Amino acid sequence: MSLVHATAVTRYGAGRWSGVLLTGPSGAGKSDMALRLIGSGWRLVADDYTLVWGSGGSVHATAPATIVGRIEARGLGVIPCAPRWVSRIGLVVVCGQETAERMPETAQEPVAGLMLPSIRIDTRAASAVEIVHAALSQV
């Protein structure tokens, strides 16, 4: 199990929980993106730091015990949030604040010794939540 600087959120669909790992530098919009996804029905796994491990060819994530059920809301502070204790991770979302490529090449990121599909998004875009929904649906 390793600790990574990332936020993880998950959603239930097709009979299972499947999540995304939101990565990027401090200030890239990871927690804000997570809050918007949570607002559209997703559940928080971990904010800011996430424990990840590989098992059975899949990556899984959970929160360190000290931060379970908490997320940072800029301008408000750390707030409580109903957590999902563990989730399989199917996609890495690299968060930033620069315009994403229109037709990017297929990309992957290493997580817990496995390669996961990844996308880069501009977290400021109004369509960012829908892009994450669509991207996870394709993996």
C-alpha positions in Angstrom: 0.0 0.0 0.0 1.3 3.4 -0.9 0.3 7.0 -0.1 -0.2 9.3 -3.0 -1.0 13.0 -3.2 -4.4 12.7 -4.9 -8.2 12.8 -4.3 -10.3 9.7 -5.0 -14.1 9.7 -5.7 -16.3 6.8 -6.8 -19.7 6.1 -8.2 -22.0 3.1 -8.3 -23.0 1.8 -11.7 -23.3 -1.5 -13.6 -23.4 -3.4 -10.3 -20.2 -2.1 -8.8 -18.3 0.9 -7.4 -15.8 2.4 -9.8 -13.7 5.5 -9.1 -11.2 8.0 -10.3 -8.0 9.3 -8.9 -7.8 13.0 -9.2 -4.1 14.1 -9.4 -2.2 17.3 -10.1 -0.2 19.9 -8.3 -1.5 21.9 -5.3 -4.1 24.4 -6.4 -5.0 22.4 -9.6 -8.6 22.0 -8.5 -8.7 18.4 -7.3 -10.9 19.0 -4.2 -13.1 21.4 -6.2 -13.5 18.8 -8.9 -14.3 16.2 -6.3 -17.0 18.4 -4.7 -18.6 18.9 -8.1 -18.6 15.1 -8.7 -20.0 14.5 -5.3 -22.8 17.0 -6.1 -23.7 14.9 -9.1 -24.0 11.6 -7.1 -20.4 10.4 -6.6 -19.0 9.5 -3.2 -15.8 10.7 -1.5 -13.1 8.0 -0.9 -10.2 10.3 0.1 -9.2 14.0 -0.2 -5.7 15.2 -0.8 -3.9 12.0 0.3 -5.1 8.5 -0.8 -3.8 5.0 0.1 -3.6 2.9 -3.1 -2.7 -0.7 -3.7 -2.9 -3.3 -6.5 -4.8 -6.5 -6.1 -6.1 -9.0 -8.7 -5.0 -6.8 -11.5 -7.0 -3.8 -10.2 -6.1 -0.7 -8.3 -8.0 0.1 -5.1 -8.1 3.2 -2.9 -9.0 4.2 0.6 -8.5 7.2 2.9 -5.9 7.3 5.7 -7.7 7.0 9.0 -7.0 10.6 10.0 -8.9 12.1 7.1 -11.8 9.7 6.5 -15.0 11.6 5.6 -13.4 15.1 5.3 -12.8 17.3 2.2 -11.3 20.7 1.8 -13.7 23.4 0.4 -11.6 26.4 -0.4 -12.9 29.5 1.3 -14.8 27.4 3.9 -12.2 25.0 5.3 -12.4 21.3 5.9 -16.0 20.0 5.9 -17.5 16.6 6.6 -18.5 14.4 3.7 -20.1 10.9 3.6 -17.3 8.5 2.6 -17.2 5.3 0.6 -14.5 3.4 2.5 -12.9 1.7 -0.4 -13.2 1.7 -4.2 -11.7 0.1 -7.3 -10.0 2.9 -9.3 -10.5 2.7 -13.1 -9.1 6.1 -14.3 -6.6 8.7 -13.4 -7.7 12.3 -14.0 -4.8 14.8 -14.2 -6.3 18.1 -13.1 -5.0 21.4 -14.3 -6.1 24.9 -15.3 -4.9 24.9 -18.9 -7.0 24.1 -21.9 -7.0 20.3 -22.6 -6.2 19.0 -26.1 -9.2 18.5 -28.3 -8.2 15.0 -29.5 -5.5 13.7 -27.2 -3.6 10.5 -27.7 -4.5 7.6 -25.4 -2.5 7.9 -22.1 -1.8 5.9 -19.1 -0.4 6.6 -15.6 1.4 4.1 -13.3 -0.5 3.6 -10.0 0.4 0.9 -7.4 2.5 -1.0 -9.9 -0.3 -1.1 -12.5 -1.0 1.1 -15.6 -4.4 2.9 -15.6 -5.9 4.9 -18.4 -5.7 8.7 -17.8 -7.0 11.9 -19.1 -6.0 15.6 -18.6 -8.8 18.1 -17.9 -9.2 21.8 -17.3 -11.0 21.7 -13.9 -12.5 25.2 -14.7 -14.5 23.9 -17.6 -18.2 23.8 -17.2 -18.2 20.4 -18.8 -15.5 18.9 -16.5 -17.9 16.7 -14.5 -19.5 15.3 -17.6 -16.1 14.6 -19.2 -15.1 12.6 -16.1 -18.4 10.6 -16.2 -17.9 9.9 -19.9 -14.2 9.0 -19.6 -14.8 6.5 -16.7 -17.7 4.9 -18.7 -15.3 4.2 -21.5 -12.8 2.2 -19.4 
